[in-house]
Amino acid sequence: MARSAVARQLVKLGGRPEYRQGVVTDNGNVILDVHGMEILDPIAMENAINAIPGVVTVGLLLTVARTLR
């Protein structure tokens, strides 16, 4: 499984990956939540993460919602 290799690469990019246990996507993929990354250039960071073998897609959440509707 690519999860460990992907996690090691995310650490090299400055993140703290956490495996989201008990959750798989509709296509059977696992999810890694990554915290603590300093993202100065979101497009470059997304490209860097997408270039990691084993990554299927990236979703960057760059701000925290202040209110819920």
mmJSON file of the N, C-alpha and C atoms, coordinates in Angstrom:
{"data_MODEL":{"atom_site":{
"group_PDB":["ATOM","ATOM","ATOM","ATOM","ATOM","ATOM","ATOM","ATOM","ATOM","ATOM","ATOM","ATOM","ATOM","ATOM","ATOM","ATOM","ATOM","ATOM","ATOM","ATOM","ATOM","ATOM","ATOM","ATOM","ATOM","ATOM","ATOM","ATOM","ATOM","ATOM","ATOM","ATOM","ATOM","ATOM","ATOM","ATOM","ATOM","ATOM","ATOM","ATOM","ATOM","ATOM","ATOM","ATOM","ATOM","ATOM","ATOM","ATOM","ATOM","ATOM","ATOM","ATOM","ATOM","ATOM","ATOM","ATOM","ATOM","ATOM","ATOM","ATOM","ATOM","ATOM","ATOM","ATOM","ATOM","ATOM","ATOM","ATOM","ATOM","ATOM","ATOM","ATOM","ATOM","ATOM","ATOM","ATOM","ATOM","ATOM","ATOM","ATOM","ATOM","ATOM","ATOM","ATOM","ATOM","ATOM","ATOM","ATOM","ATOM","ATOM","ATOM","ATOM","ATOM","ATOM","ATOM","ATOM","ATOM","ATOM","ATOM","ATOM","ATOM","ATOM","ATOM","ATOM","ATOM","ATOM","ATOM","ATOM","ATOM","ATOM","ATOM","ATOM","ATOM","ATOM","ATOM","ATOM","ATOM","ATOM","ATOM","ATOM","ATOM","ATOM","ATOM","ATOM","ATOM","ATOM","ATOM","ATOM","ATOM","ATOM","ATOM","ATOM","ATOM","ATOM","ATOM","ATOM","ATOM","ATOM","ATOM","ATOM","ATOM","ATOM","ATOM","ATOM","ATOM","ATOM","ATOM","ATOM","ATOM","ATOM","ATOM","ATOM","ATOM","ATOM","ATOM","ATOM","ATOM","ATOM","ATOM","ATOM","ATOM","ATOM","ATOM","ATOM","ATOM","ATOM","ATOM","ATOM","ATOM","ATOM","ATOM","ATOM","ATOM","ATOM","ATOM","ATOM","ATOM","ATOM","ATOM","ATOM","ATOM","ATOM","ATOM","ATOM","ATOM","ATOM","ATOM","ATOM","ATOM","ATOM","ATOM","ATOM","ATOM","ATOM","ATOM","ATOM","ATOM","ATOM","ATOM","ATOM","ATOM","ATOM","ATOM","ATOM","ATOM","ATOM","ATOM"],
"id":[1,2,3,4,5,6,7,8,9,10,11,12,13,14,15,16,17,18,19,20,21,22,23,24,25,26,27,28,29,30,31,32,33,34,35,36,37,38,39,40,41,42,43,44,45,46,47,48,49,50,51,52,53,54,55,56,57,58,59,60,61,62,63,64,65,66,67,68,69,70,71,72,73,74,75,76,77,78,79,80,81,82,83,84,85,86,87,88,89,90,91,92,93,94,95,96,97,98,99,100,101,102,103,104,105,106,107,108,109,110,111,112,113,114,115,116,117,118,119,120,121,122,123,124,125,126,127,128,129,130,131,132,133,134,135,136,137,138,139,140,141,142,143,144,145,146,147,148,149,150,151,152,153,154,155,156,157,158,159,160,161,162,163,164,165,166,167,168,169,170,171,172,173,174,175,176,177,178,179,180,181,182,183,184,185,186,187,188,189,190,191,192,193,194,195,196,197,198,199,200,201,202,203,204,205,206,207],
"type_symbol":["N","C","C","N","C","C","N","C","C","N","C","C","N","C","C","N","C","C","N","C","C","N","C","C","N","C","C","N","C","C","N","C","C","N","C","C","N","C","C","N","C","C","N","C","C","N","C","C","N","C","C","N","C","C","N","C","C","N","C","C","N","C","C","N","C","C","N","C","C","N","C","C","N","C","C","N","C","C","N","C","C","N","C","C","N","C","C","N","C","C","N","C","C","N","C","C","N","C","C","N","C","C","N","C","C","N","C","C","N","C","C","N","C","C","N","C","C","N","C","C","N","C","C","N","C","C","N","C","C","N","C","C","N","C","C","N","C","C","N","C","C","N","C","C","N","C","C","N","C","C","N","C","C","N","C","C","N","C","C","N","C","C","N","C","C","N","C","C","N","C","C","N","C","C","N","C","C","N","C","C","N","C","C","N","C","C","N","C","C","N","C","C","N","C","C","N","C","C","N","C","C","N","C","C","N","C","C"],
"label_atom_id":["N","CA","C","N","CA","C","N","CA","C","N","CA","C","N","CA","C","N","CA","C","N","CA","C","N","CA","C","N","CA","C","N","CA","C","N","CA","C","N","CA","C","N","CA","C","N","CA","C","N","CA","C","N","CA","C","N","CA","C","N","CA","C","N","CA","C","N","CA","C","N","CA","C","N","CA","C","N","CA","C","N","CA","C","N","CA","C","N","CA","C","N","CA","C","N","CA","C","N","CA","C","N","CA","C","N","CA","C","N","CA","C","N","CA","C","N","CA","C","N","CA","C","N","CA","C","N","CA","C","N","CA","C","N","CA","C","N","CA","C","N","CA","C","N","CA","C","N","CA","C","N","CA","C","N","CA","C","N","CA","C","N","CA","C","N","CA","C","N","CA","C","N","CA","C","N","CA","C","N","CA","C","N","CA","C","N","CA","C","N","CA","C","N","CA","C","N","CA","C","N","CA","C","N","CA","C","N","CA","C","N","CA","C","N","CA","C","N","CA","C","N","CA","C","N","CA","C","N","CA","C","N","CA","C","N","CA","C","N","CA","C"],
"label_alt_id":[null,null,null,null,null,null,null,null,null,null,null,null,null,null,null,null,null,null,null,null,null,null,null,null,null,null,null,null,null,null,null,null,null,null,null,null,null,null,null,null,null,null,null,null,null,null,null,null,null,null,null,null,null,null,null,null,null,null,null,null,null,null,null,null,null,null,null,null,null,null,null,null,null,null,null,null,null,null,null,null,null,null,null,null,null,null,null,null,null,null,null,null,null,null,null,null,null,null,null,null,null,null,null,null,null,null,null,null,null,null,null,null,null,null,null,null,null,null,null,null,null,null,null,null,null,null,null,null,null,null,null,null,null,null,null,null,null,null,null,null,null,null,null,null,null,null,null,null,null,null,null,null,null,null,null,null,null,null,null,null,null,null,null,null,null,null,null,null,null,null,null,null,null,null,null,null,null,null,null,null,null,null,null,null,null,null,null,null,null,null,null,null,null,null,null,null,null,null,null,null,null,null,null,null,null,null,null],
"label_comp_id":["MET","MET","MET","ALA","ALA","ALA","ARG","ARG","ARG","SER","SER","SER","ALA","ALA","ALA","VAL","VAL","VAL","ALA","ALA","ALA","ARG","ARG","ARG","GLN","GLN","GLN","LEU","LEU","LEU","VAL","VAL","VAL","LYS","LYS","LYS","LEU","LEU","LEU","GLY","GLY","GLY","GLY","GLY","GLY","ARG","ARG","ARG","PRO","PRO","PRO","GLU","GLU","GLU","TYR","TYR","TYR","ARG","ARG","ARG","GLN","GLN","GLN","GLY","GLY","GLY","VAL","VAL","VAL","VAL","VAL","VAL","THR","THR","THR","ASP","ASP","ASP","ASN","ASN","ASN","GLY","GLY","GLY","ASN","ASN","ASN","VAL","VAL","VAL","ILE","ILE","ILE","LEU","LEU","LEU","ASP","ASP","ASP","VAL","VAL","VAL","HIS","HIS","HIS","GLY","GLY","GLY","MET","MET","MET","GLU","GLU","GLU","ILE","ILE","ILE","LEU","LEU","LEU","ASP","ASP","ASP","PRO","PRO","PRO","ILE","ILE","ILE","ALA","ALA","ALA","MET","MET","MET","GLU","GLU","GLU","ASN","ASN","ASN","ALA","ALA","ALA","ILE","ILE","ILE","ASN","ASN","ASN","ALA","ALA","ALA","ILE","ILE","ILE","PRO","PRO","PRO","GLY","GLY","GLY","VAL","VAL","VAL","VAL","VAL","VAL","THR","THR","THR","VAL","VAL","VAL","GLY","GLY","GLY","LEU","LEU","LEU","LEU","LEU","LEU","LEU","LEU","LEU","THR","THR","THR","VAL","VAL","VAL","ALA","ALA","ALA","ARG","ARG","ARG","THR","THR","THR","LEU","LEU","LEU","ARG","ARG","ARG"],
"label_asym_id":["A","A","A","A","A","A","A","A","A","A","A","A","A","A","A","A","A","A","A","A","A","A","A","A","A","A","A","A","A","A","A","A","A","A","A","A","A","A","A","A","A","A","A","A","A","A","A","A","A","A","A","A","A","A","A","A","A","A","A","A","A","A","A","A","A","A","A","A","A","A","A","A","A","A","A","A","A","A","A","A","A","A","A","A","A","A","A","A","A","A","A","A","A","A","A","A","A","A","A","A","A","A","A","A","A","A","A","A","A","A","A","A","A","A","A","A","A","A","A","A","A","A","A","A","A","A","A","A","A","A","A","A","A","A","A","A","A","A","A","A","A","A","A","A","A","A","A","A","A","A","A","A","A","A","A","A","A","A","A","A","A","A","A","A","A","A","A","A","A","A","A","A","A","A","A","A","A","A","A","A","A","A","A","A","A","A","A","A","A","A","A","A","A","A","A","A","A","A","A","A","A","A","A","A","A","A","A"],
"label_entity_id":["1","1","1","1","1","1","1","1","1","1","1","1","1","1","1","1","1","1","1","1","1","1","1","1","1","1","1","1","1","1","1","1","1","1","1","1","1","1","1","1","1","1","1","1","1","1","1","1","1","1","1","1","1","1","1","1","1","1","1","1","1","1","1","1","1","1","1","1","1","1","1","1","1","1","1","1","1","1","1","1","1","1","1","1","1","1","1","1","1","1","1","1","1","1","1","1","1","1","1","1","1","1","1","1","1","1","1","1","1","1","1","1","1","1","1","1","1","1","1","1","1","1","1","1","1","1","1","1","1","1","1","1","1","1","1","1","1","1","1","1","1","1","1","1","1","1","1","1","1","1","1","1","1","1","1","1","1","1","1","1","1","1","1","1","1","1","1","1","1","1","1","1","1","1","1","1","1","1","1","1","1","1","1","1","1","1","1","1","1","1","1","1","1","1","1","1","1","1","1","1","1","1","1","1","1","1","1"],
"label_seq_id":[1,1,1,2,2,2,3,3,3,4,4,4,5,5,5,6,6,6,7,7,7,8,8,8,9,9,9,10,10,10,11,11,11,12,12,12,13,13,13,14,14,14,15,15,15,16,16,16,17,17,17,18,18,18,19,19,19,20,20,20,21,21,21,22,22,22,23,23,23,24,24,24,25,25,25,26,26,26,27,27,27,28,28,28,29,29,29,30,30,30,31,31,31,32,32,32,33,33,33,34,34,34,35,35,35,36,36,36,37,37,37,38,38,38,39,39,39,40,40,40,41,41,41,42,42,42,43,43,43,44,44,44,45,45,45,46,46,46,47,47,47,48,48,48,49,49,49,50,50,50,51,51,51,52,52,52,53,53,53,54,54,54,55,55,55,56,56,56,57,57,57,58,58,58,59,59,59,60,60,60,61,61,61,62,62,62,63,63,63,64,64,64,65,65,65,66,66,66,67,67,67,68,68,68,69,69,69],
"pdbx_PDB_ins_code":[null,null,null,null,null,null,null,null,null,null,null,null,null,null,null,null,null,null,null,null,null,null,null,null,null,null,null,null,null,null,null,null,null,null,null,null,null,null,null,null,null,null,null,null,null,null,null,null,null,null,null,null,null,null,null,null,null,null,null,null,null,null,null,null,null,null,null,null,null,null,null,null,null,null,null,null,null,null,null,null,null,null,null,null,null,null,null,null,null,null,null,null,null,null,null,null,null,null,null,null,null,null,null,null,null,null,null,null,null,null,null,null,null,null,null,null,null,null,null,null,null,null,null,null,null,null,null,null,null,null,null,null,null,null,null,null,null,null,null,null,null,null,null,null,null,null,null,null,null,null,null,null,null,null,null,null,null,null,null,null,null,null,null,null,null,null,null,null,null,null,null,null,null,null,null,null,null,null,null,null,null,null,null,null,null,null,null,null,null,null,null,null,null,null,null,null,null,null,null,null,null,null,null,null,null,null,null],
"Cartn_x":[0.845,0.0,0.885,0.474,1.266,1.125,0.232,-0.038,1.216,2.07,3.28,4.255,4.42,5.332,4.824,3.526,2.941,3.111,2.855,2.993,4.42,5.406,6.811,7.103,6.567,6.79,6.083,4.917,4.2,4.947,5.597,6.436,7.588,8.186,9.276,8.813,7.52,6.968,6.558,6.766,6.489,5.18,4.499,3.203,3.253,2.154,1.96,0.753,0.999,-0.12,-0.716,-2.038,-2.767,-3.716,-3.63,-4.519,-5.922,-6.91,-8.297,-8.857,-8.773,-9.142,-10.635,-10.945,-12.331,-13.048,-12.306,-12.927,-12.19,-12.945,-12.382,-13.291,-12.73,-13.515,-14.402,-15.272,-16.135,-15.321,-14.102,-13.23,-12.3,-12.464,-11.67,-10.324,-10.126,-8.857,-8.907,-7.748,-7.656,-7.467,-7.671,-7.542,-6.48,-5.577,-4.602,-4.949,-5.2,-5.374,-3.997,-3.628,-2.296,-2.453,-1.78,-1.855,-0.477,-0.472,0.761,1.61,1.111,1.917,1.848,2.981,3.008,2.819,1.707,1.374,1.44,2.586,2.765,2.267,2.359,1.92,1.03,-0.295,-1.199,-1.102,-0.924,-0.854,0.4,1.532,2.779,2.685,2.05,1.907,1.01,-0.09,-0.977,-0.246,0.533,1.3,2.323,2.99,3.991,3.343,2.187,1.504,0.983,0.402,-0.102,1.003,2.245,3.373,3.871,3.39,3.806,3.12,3.896,3.278,2.347,1.131,0.146,-0.931,-0.69,-1.698,-2.745,-4.017,-5.103,-5.61,-5.808,-6.281,-5.924,-6.004,-5.651,-6.815,-7.123,-8.092,-7.463,-7.169,-6.555,-7.638,-7.684,-8.589,-7.705,-7.729,-6.747,-7.221,-8.509,-9.012,-10.003,-10.278,-11.248,-12.543,-13.649,-14.945,-15.254,-15.73,-16.087,-17.524,-18.389,-19.78,-20.245,-21.221,-21.834,-23.235,-23.623,-24.977,-25.819],
"Cartn_y":[-1.185,0.0,1.241,2.249,3.471,4.414,4.114,5.042,5.452,4.516,4.842,5.67,5.322,6.076,7.496,7.644,8.975,9.778,9.161,9.854,10.347,9.543,9.976,11.199,11.224,12.376,13.625,13.454,14.59,15.165,14.309,14.783,15.614,15.172,15.933,17.311,17.436,18.727,19.582,19.052,19.825,19.512,18.462,18.136,17.03,16.89,15.797,14.984,13.954,13.17,12.241,12.128,11.206,10.388,9.082,8.169,8.283,8.527,8.614,7.196,6.604,5.203,4.976,3.848,3.449,4.138,4.913,5.639,5.306,4.947,4.781,5.534,5.953,6.652,5.667,6.197,5.338,4.413,4.825,4.013,3.109,3.072,2.186,2.742,4.043,4.656,5.109,5.108,5.609,7.119,7.764,9.216,9.55,10.448,11.004,12.467,12.836,14.24,14.755,15.919,16.463,17.804,17.94,19.165,19.817,21.103,21.809,22.256,22.134,22.558,24.072,24.678,26.095,26.193,26.747,26.798,28.247,28.616,29.978,30.115,29.038,29.027,27.798,27.968,26.817,26.019,26.687,25.971,25.106,25.658,24.891,23.71,23.929,22.844,21.746,22.128,21.128,20.328,21.003,20.308,19.359,19.791,18.949,17.698,17.864,16.712,15.781,16.341,15.51,14.738,15.22,14.544,13.339,13.162,12.028,10.767,9.738,8.488,7.913,7.582,7.034,8.03,9.32,10.338,10.327,10.267,10.257,11.672,12.436,13.814,14.598,15.912,16.81,17.762,18.0,19.031,19.893,21.142,22.05,22.878,22.813,23.637,24.66,25.884,26.88,27.801,27.847,28.704,27.918,28.452,27.841,28.636,27.95,28.626,29.305,30.529,31.269,30.984,30.697,30.388,29.205,28.518,27.416,27.833,27.471,27.818,26.584],
"Cartn_z":[0.0,0.0,0.0,-0.705,-0.854,0.335,1.271,2.373,3.117,3.486,4.245,3.426,2.158,1.295,1.083,0.875,0.705,1.99,3.132,4.414,4.62,4.269,4.421,3.559,2.351,1.47,2.008,2.593,3.167,4.366,5.137,6.242,5.693,4.594,3.97,3.505,3.187,2.781,3.986,5.193,6.4,7.09,6.663,7.24,8.277,8.996,9.948,9.472,8.654,8.123,9.178,9.143,10.015,9.149,9.278,8.555,9.151,8.322,8.786,8.864,10.056,10.245,10.066,9.466,9.301,8.15,7.353,6.241,4.952,3.933,2.591,1.622,0.512,-0.5,-1.25,-2.088,-2.909,-3.803,-4.14,-4.995,-4.195,-2.87,-2.036,-1.611,-1.763,-1.365,0.087,0.744,2.114,2.071,3.219,3.314,4.342,3.976,4.907,5.133,6.382,6.74,7.129,6.639,6.91,7.605,8.733,9.53,9.604,9.885,10.201,9.033,7.817,6.666,6.512,6.244,5.907,4.393,3.985,2.558,2.093,1.546,1.044,-0.386,-1.142,-2.539,-2.734,-2.588,-2.654,-3.952,-5.074,-6.352,-6.408,-5.978,-5.967,-4.998,-3.837,-2.86,-3.422,-4.045,-4.643,-5.717,-6.544,-7.586,-6.978,-5.901,-5.242,-4.654,-4.023,-3.431,-4.524,-5.572,-6.672,-7.377,-7.286,-7.931,-7.136,-5.908,-5.082,-5.607,-5.964,-6.424,-5.354,-5.757,-4.832,-4.448,-4.686,-4.381,-5.488,-5.091,-6.065,-6.31,-5.244,-5.372,-4.121,-4.233,-3.13,-2.897,-1.646,-1.273,-0.206,-0.535,0.43,1.114,2.428,3.224,3.921,3.424,3.841,4.947,5.231,6.299,7.142,8.306,9.205,9.097,8.957,8.883,10.21,10.13,11.347,11.784,10.831,11.156,10.317,10.821,10.085,9.685,8.486,8.025,7.923],
"occupancy":[1.0,1.0,1.0,1.0,1.0,1.0,1.0,1.0,1.0,1.0,1.0,1.0,1.0,1.0,1.0,1.0,1.0,1.0,1.0,1.0,1.0,1.0,1.0,1.0,1.0,1.0,1.0,1.0,1.0,1.0,1.0,1.0,1.0,1.0,1.0,1.0,1.0,1.0,1.0,1.0,1.0,1.0,1.0,1.0,1.0,1.0,1.0,1.0,1.0,1.0,1.0,1.0,1.0,1.0,1.0,1.0,1.0,1.0,1.0,1.0,1.0,1.0,1.0,1.0,1.0,1.0,1.0,1.0,1.0,1.0,1.0,1.0,1.0,1.0,1.0,1.0,1.0,1.0,1.0,1.0,1.0,1.0,1.0,1.0,1.0,1.0,1.0,1.0,1.0,1.0,1.0,1.0,1.0,1.0,1.0,1.0,1.0,1.0,1.0,1.0,1.0,1.0,1.0,1.0,1.0,1.0,1.0,1.0,1.0,1.0,1.0,1.0,1.0,1.0,1.0,1.0,1.0,1.0,1.0,1.0,1.0,1.0,1.0,1.0,1.0,1.0,1.0,1.0,1.0,1.0,1.0,1.0,1.0,1.0,1.0,1.0,1.0,1.0,1.0,1.0,1.0,1.0,1.0,1.0,1.0,1.0,1.0,1.0,1.0,1.0,1.0,1.0,1.0,1.0,1.0,1.0,1.0,1.0,1.0,1.0,1.0,1.0,1.0,1.0,1.0,1.0,1.0,1.0,1.0,1.0,1.0,1.0,1.0,1.0,1.0,1.0,1.0,1.0,1.0,1.0,1.0,1.0,1.0,1.0,1.0,1.0,1.0,1.0,1.0,1.0,1.0,1.0,1.0,1.0,1.0,1.0,1.0,1.0,1.0,1.0,1.0,1.0,1.0,1.0,1.0,1.0,1.0],
"B_iso_or_equiv":[0.0,0.0,0.0,0.0,0.0,0.0,0.0,0.0,0.0,0.0,0.0,0.0,0.0,0.0,0.0,0.0,0.0,0.0,0.0,0.0,0.0,0.0,0.0,0.0,0.0,0.0,0.0,0.0,0.0,0.0,0.0,0.0,0.0,0.0,0.0,0.0,0.0,0.0,0.0,0.0,0.0,0.0,0.0,0.0,0.0,0.0,0.0,0.0,0.0,0.0,0.0,0.0,0.0,0.0,0.0,0.0,0.0,0.0,0.0,0.0,0.0,0.0,0.0,0.0,0.0,0.0,0.0,0.0,0.0,0.0,0.0,0.0,0.0,0.0,0.0,0.0,0.0,0.0,0.0,0.0,0.0,0.0,0.0,0.0,0.0,0.0,0.0,0.0,0.0,0.0,0.0,0.0,0.0,0.0,0.0,0.0,0.0,0.0,0.0,0.0,0.0,0.0,0.0,0.0,0.0,0.0,0.0,0.0,0.0,0.0,0.0,0.0,0.0,0.0,0.0,0.0,0.0,0.0,0.0,0.0,0.0,0.0,0.0,0.0,0.0,0.0,0.0,0.0,0.0,0.0,0.0,0.0,0.0,0.0,0.0,0.0,0.0,0.0,0.0,0.0,0.0,0.0,0.0,0.0,0.0,0.0,0.0,0.0,0.0,0.0,0.0,0.0,0.0,0.0,0.0,0.0,0.0,0.0,0.0,0.0,0.0,0.0,0.0,0.0,0.0,0.0,0.0,0.0,0.0,0.0,0.0,0.0,0.0,0.0,0.0,0.0,0.0,0.0,0.0,0.0,0.0,0.0,0.0,0.0,0.0,0.0,0.0,0.0,0.0,0.0,0.0,0.0,0.0,0.0,0.0,0.0,0.0,0.0,0.0,0.0,0.0,0.0,0.0,0.0,0.0,0.0,0.0],
"pdbx_formal_charge":[null,null,null,null,null,null,null,null,null,null,null,null,null,null,null,null,null,null,null,null,null,null,null,null,null,null,null,null,null,null,null,null,null,null,null,null,null,null,null,null,null,null,null,null,null,null,null,null,null,null,null,null,null,null,null,null,null,null,null,null,null,null,null,null,null,null,null,null,null,null,null,null,null,null,null,null,null,null,null,null,null,null,null,null,null,null,null,null,null,null,null,null,null,null,null,null,null,null,null,null,null,null,null,null,null,null,null,null,null,null,null,null,null,null,null,null,null,null,null,null,null,null,null,null,null,null,null,null,null,null,null,null,null,null,null,null,null,null,null,null,null,null,null,null,null,null,null,null,null,null,null,null,null,null,null,null,null,null,null,null,null,null,null,null,null,null,null,null,null,null,null,null,null,null,null,null,null,null,null,null,null,null,null,null,null,null,null,null,null,null,null,null,null,null,null,null,null,null,null,null,null,null,null,null,null,null,null],
"auth_seq_id":[1,1,1,2,2,2,3,3,3,4,4,4,5,5,5,6,6,6,7,7,7,8,8,8,9,9,9,10,10,10,11,11,11,12,12,12,13,13,13,14,14,14,15,15,15,16,16,16,17,17,17,18,18,18,19,19,19,20,20,20,21,21,21,22,22,22,23,23,23,24,24,24,25,25,25,26,26,26,27,27,27,28,28,28,29,29,29,30,30,30,31,31,31,32,32,32,33,33,33,34,34,34,35,35,35,36,36,36,37,37,37,38,38,38,39,39,39,40,40,40,41,41,41,42,42,42,43,43,43,44,44,44,45,45,45,46,46,46,47,47,47,48,48,48,49,49,49,50,50,50,51,51,51,52,52,52,53,53,53,54,54,54,55,55,55,56,56,56,57,57,57,58,58,58,59,59,59,60,60,60,61,61,61,62,62,62,63,63,63,64,64,64,65,65,65,66,66,66,67,67,67,68,68,68,69,69,69],
"auth_comp_id":["MET","MET","MET","ALA","ALA","ALA","ARG","ARG","ARG","SER","SER","SER","ALA","ALA","ALA","VAL","VAL","VAL","ALA","ALA","ALA","ARG","ARG","ARG","GLN","GLN","GLN","LEU","LEU","LEU","VAL","VAL","VAL","LYS","LYS","LYS","LEU","LEU","LEU","GLY","GLY","GLY","GLY","GLY","GLY","ARG","ARG","ARG","PRO","PRO","PRO","GLU","GLU","GLU","TYR","TYR","TYR","ARG","ARG","ARG","GLN","GLN","GLN","GLY","GLY","GLY","VAL","VAL","VAL","VAL","VAL","VAL","THR","THR","THR","ASP","ASP","ASP","ASN","ASN","ASN","GLY","GLY","GLY","ASN","ASN","ASN","VAL","VAL","VAL","ILE","ILE","ILE","LEU","LEU","LEU","ASP","ASP","ASP","VAL","VAL","VAL","HIS","HIS","HIS","GLY","GLY","GLY","MET","MET","MET","GLU","GLU","GLU","ILE","ILE","ILE","LEU","LEU","LEU","ASP","ASP","ASP","PRO","PRO","PRO","ILE","ILE","ILE","ALA","ALA","ALA","MET","MET","MET","GLU","GLU","GLU","ASN","ASN","ASN","ALA","ALA","ALA","ILE","ILE","ILE","ASN","ASN","ASN","ALA","ALA","ALA","ILE","ILE","ILE","PRO","PRO","PRO","GLY","GLY","GLY","VAL","VAL","VAL","VAL","VAL","VAL","THR","THR","THR","VAL","VAL","VAL","GLY","GLY","GLY","LEU","LEU","LEU","LEU","LEU","LEU","LEU","LEU","LEU","THR","THR","THR","VAL","VAL","VAL","ALA","ALA","ALA","ARG","ARG","ARG","THR","THR","THR","LEU","LEU","LEU","ARG","ARG","ARG"],
"auth_asym_id":["A","A","A","A","A","A","A","A","A","A","A","A","A","A","A","A","A","A","A","A","A","A","A","A","A","A","A","A","A","A","A","A","A","A","A","A","A","A","A","A","A","A","A","A","A","A","A","A","A","A","A","A","A","A","A","A","A","A","A","A","A","A","A","A","A","A","A","A","A","A","A","A","A","A","A","A","A","A","A","A","A","A","A","A","A","A","A","A","A","A","A","A","A","A","A","A","A","A","A","A","A","A","A","A","A","A","A","A","A","A","A","A","A","A","A","A","A","A","A","A","A","A","A","A","A","A","A","A","A","A","A","A","A","A","A","A","A","A","A","A","A","A","A","A","A","A","A","A","A","A","A","A","A","A","A","A","A","A","A","A","A","A","A","A","A","A","A","A","A","A","A","A","A","A","A","A","A","A","A","A","A","A","A","A","A","A","A","A","A","A","A","A","A","A","A","A","A","A","A","A","A","A","A","A","A","A","A"],
"auth_atom_id":["N","CA","C","N","CA","C","N","CA","C","N","CA","C","N","CA","C","N","CA","C","N","CA","C","N","CA","C","N","CA","C","N","CA","C","N","CA","C","N","CA","C","N","CA","C","N","CA","C","N","CA","C","N","CA","C","N","CA","C","N","CA","C","N","CA","C","N","CA","C","N","CA","C","N","CA","C","N","CA","C","N","CA","C","N","CA","C","N","CA","C","N","CA","C","N","CA","C","N","CA","C","N","CA","C","N","CA","C","N","CA","C","N","CA","C","N","CA","C","N","CA","C","N","CA","C","N","CA","C","N","CA","C","N","CA","C","N","CA","C","N","CA","C","N","CA","C","N","CA","C","N","CA","C","N","CA","C","N","CA","C","N","CA","C","N","CA","C","N","CA","C","N","CA","C","N","CA","C","N","CA","C","N","CA","C","N","CA","C","N","CA","C","N","CA","C","N","CA","C","N","CA","C","N","CA","C","N","CA","C","N","CA","C","N","CA","C","N","CA","C","N","CA","C","N","CA","C","N","CA","C","N","CA","C","N","CA","C","N","CA","C"],
"pdbx_PDB_model_num":[1,1,1,1,1,1,1,1,1,1,1,1,1,1,1,1,1,1,1,1,1,1,1,1,1,1,1,1,1,1,1,1,1,1,1,1,1,1,1,1,1,1,1,1,1,1,1,1,1,1,1,1,1,1,1,1,1,1,1,1,1,1,1,1,1,1,1,1,1,1,1,1,1,1,1,1,1,1,1,1,1,1,1,1,1,1,1,1,1,1,1,1,1,1,1,1,1,1,1,1,1,1,1,1,1,1,1,1,1,1,1,1,1,1,1,1,1,1,1,1,1,1,1,1,1,1,1,1,1,1,1,1,1,1,1,1,1,1,1,1,1,1,1,1,1,1,1,1,1,1,1,1,1,1,1,1,1,1,1,1,1,1,1,1,1,1,1,1,1,1,1,1,1,1,1,1,1,1,1,1,1,1,1,1,1,1,1,1,1,1,1,1,1,1,1,1,1,1,1,1,1,1,1,1,1,1,1]
}}}
